[in-house]
Amino acid sequence: MKRLMTAACALAMGLGVSAAEAQEGELTLCWAAWDPANALQELGKDFTQKTGIEMNYEFVPWTSFADRFLNELNSQGKLCDLMIGDSQWLGLGAEFGHYVQLNDFFEQEGISMDDFLPAGVYNYATWPKGSENYWALPAMGDAVGYVYRKDWFAMPEIREAFQAEYGRELAPPETWDELLETAKFFQGREIDGQTRYGIALYTERGSEGITMGVTNALYAWDVEYDNPDQPYEMEGYFNSEAAVEALEAYKELYECCTPPGHSDAYMVDNLDAYKSGQTAMQMNFFAFFPGIAKDEAVGGEVSGFFVNPSAKTEASVLGGQGISVVSYSDNKDDALEYIKWFAQPDVQQRWWDLGGYSVHKAVLEDPGFVDSQPFAGQFLEAMSNVRDFWQEPTYAELLQSMQRHMHDYIVADQGTAQEALDATIEDWDFTFESVGKK
Amino acid sequence: MNAPDHPDTVRAAEAAPPPPPRRRGLSDRALAWVFIAPVIALLLAINIFPLLWNIWLSFTNYRANRPGMDVRGMGTGNYERLLGQDDVWESLQHTAHFVTWSLFFQVVIGFALAWLINKQFRGSGLWTTLIVLPMMLSPAVVGTFWTYLYQPQVGIFNAIVGFFTGSTHFSMIADRDLAPWAIVLVDTWMWTPFVMLICLAGLRSVPQDLYEAAEIDGASPLRQFVTITLPMVLPFLMLAVLFRGIENFKMFDMVVELTSGGPGSVTELANIFLKREAFEKWRTGYAAALAVILFVTVFGFANIYVKAWNTVKQR
């Protein structure tokens, strides 16, 4: 019996050793489950081949992405060595010690932030904003753009009808007025024997959907969150006349021109609505556009792309993320090795080729870049004027307040735009006061 | 007083039974404690301690996502803010609407179904099985399943309503006025069978000779129902209401799947609101105060109700 116990212990110890050995030289990268994640997985094979470090991936659907990984960070979990977290998480990651500060590492390895698009560095890497404290390497540039049915826009009878109704050529909208007109024109229209609708918008209530949608209008109306000279003073800025106009425009677009029941829709719902031929246009992140361009039903010449239409200014909603090293990781050195590898221009080029979105100047400033994809020009245009939601450590609290009040006004038709904005400011004031920022 | 060697004293000593031999090991009382102690420890660890901890948190500004933060006492600050916030009252109103109407429909339809099934017609067993199927599903699955039924373009439910009303843009869960009823409908579909089963047990426990005696006395079916059936089944019915009332007050998963609390916040029940405050906004102390309020509410209502139920049972 004693011999048997000894043998069992030895076996167990042996297994333990092998398990420990197996964990060496392995990294887990955490991100959302979407098209670019597949491209990154493909790209990661090059890293493994070069360094021998195995890559594991933890990809979570967008609807539970923030819940899952913010819990992981808050509980100081060791699951993720590398985290591609939302741009809004930077304040939280930096102030609560979830992310490793990368300044010394960048300096030591000769990684210069000047090699990346300034907007990408500002939004995906720094905290406090505009400082030279780097908590991430810009990894996935992204913004909200629009896709339209190029084939429908080209139909002579459609063009004629549009000309007759609006007195101008049917073309991708450049202003919010044009967007509204175009969406209204397609709403309920019969094309190829089927009823079509105007546009698939972001209206989702649970995570961040309607906020990402509404801010397309707010930014186009040049709305600021707060007084640039007096941070956190929001009265007269976030609830300005322009903000009210923007919000009313978004509500009008939702009410007149979305498919029936499009009241809780985000990225995937918009893709579904567009790909199934329900809508003439869809709002979505550029990250999905390679998938659309390759899609059998709507790819090739069927779809065209345009940037967020302007109202008072040209601006786009920021998407995308930076890649950070999680401070609770036991494999920080290997994780930094990945960052070093990923920052190289040739890797960045391959990243773009595979369907990821590099913001490395070597890729973006290449003369062939604009023609490399049907949406590359629009991507560059959008990235040059992106704006982001609060990146405060309390961003989740700020986001949930906005989600509630925007959904109440736009989808549930409660109150006025002014009331929705005022109520949001009231909640935000409470949040900033409770953390001592006001 | 007798001297120790008095003959009476000696006789009494001889008559008294010898003291029981001292047993080795644990006494019965100690043995009982040994068996009960683990259960009590477990109860303290997983029920009482978290409850007390939650109550303590409710008086602080604690946020679970801020390691090392300076936790300050807030006095009754969290409670004051909660009770003065419209959002909280709205979520409680939404909960009250959901609990009241879903209970009403479940009791009425559940009792009616039990009444029919109790007639033991041909195939009643099969019908019983079919009727109880929904309650065997997971609430999250039911929520997801019904979002498809409610889907305006391909959903069967909306197609049926559209057929009768002629509406092509009808959507139960996207409409501010209809969405609260959409969740009541799904909960009623899922849990009416539970009420039916309990009522059926009650109906089958009524002695048949009571009805025979009533018939001999010439009582009409309505009179029999009011004076025999209803009083006999009432304790069962009240038990079903208690179970379903507590469960519906705790409702979360099915509604999250169906509407995420929307449109806007018209279906944001108290527990969804609580989850958002606690695990999305990370206002832990504040959410703990709301949890205490909800706990006291349910506990209070349940206690009053159980007293009423005992009174009915004893009649």
Interface residues (C-beta under 8 A of the other chain):
Chain A: D67 L70 N71 N74 Q76 L92 F96 G97 E204 R205 G206 P259 P260 G261 H262 S263 D264 Q278 A396 E397 Q400 S401 R404 H407 D408 Y409 V411 A412 D413 Q414 S434
Chain B: N61 A64 N65 R66 P67 D87 Y150 Q151 P152 Q153 N158 T168 H169 F170 S171 I173 A174 R176 V256 T259 S260 G261 G262 P263 G264 S265 V266 R276 F279 E280 K281 W282 R283
